[in-house]
Amino acid sequence: MQSAQPPTLVDVRPRSLQRAAPIARALQLELSDMASKRFLQQTSVVLLGTGLDNAEVDQACRQLRQQGFAQLQAVRGGVRAWQAAKAATAGSQPLLQPLDAQTWIAALGQGMQWTVISASEAMQRAPQAQWPVPPEQLVAVRAEGKERDAKLVAAIARAYQDRLKRVRHAGYAQGLVVITDGVVSDSLRAQVENTLAPSTDASKAGRSASETSAAMATLPAYWLDGGWQSYTQQVAQTAAIQQTANHRLQAPCGRL
């Protein structure tokens, strides 16, 4: 982007996200509209998705190349990776991005391997069949007694840092989401951010800015809004919609 002939950056996130958090110097388009923009075939183009739509963007990228967009590429990790790269020179970026249940459920089929840090007692008591990831991808943290919240914050931070060390050399896209019980979600998130901040500050941690950005991009981390309760409600709502959609409409008795 800093070269004499920078590529055309195309923001293909949903319209709501484009309006809420526009990307500087980016052309805003929907993926479905790209094929009709023939003028982009003659230039270098970079697609920027949400970071949770890997499979969808990758498929569109392959199809568009076959249709004549020879210089088309996509940012791996989407806007999350973009923000991580900019954080090295443009101040701090929240480590735990807010994520709603509906968006995350849609992202589960996008080719990422998710790690769940569960601080939700309700989730840990639920049958494993209801968990959004296999048991080996779930890290359960608990805290009891005095200063419960402080202990829980420290446990979440340790779990994230441990998982970050494990996935840096993985050959596939990684993601992490923290799930709490909804009643404690808002109160804990800021505390976890403050605890993790020193480990993501290059000057305090003794790492270069590029190393810090690479770490953030390697394991994008999210905080599930509304916690486990929000996830289960969205699953139930999605199942009800699918069940209704599969019903055949019956003609009323006595219709002429």
Secondary structure, 3 states (H helix, E strand, C coil): CCCCCCCEEEECCCHHHHHHCCCCCEEECCHHHHHHCHHHHHCCEEEECCCCCHHHHHHHHHHHHHCCCCCEEECCCHHHHHHHHHHCCCCCCCCEEEECHHHHHHHCCCCCEEEEEECCHHHHHCCHHHCCCCHHHEEECCCCCCCHHHHHHHHHHHHHHHHHHHHCCCCCCEEEEEECCHHHHHHHHHHHHHHHHHHHCHHHHCCCHHHHHHHHHHCCEEEECCHHHHHHHHHHHHHHHHHHHCCCCCCCCCCC
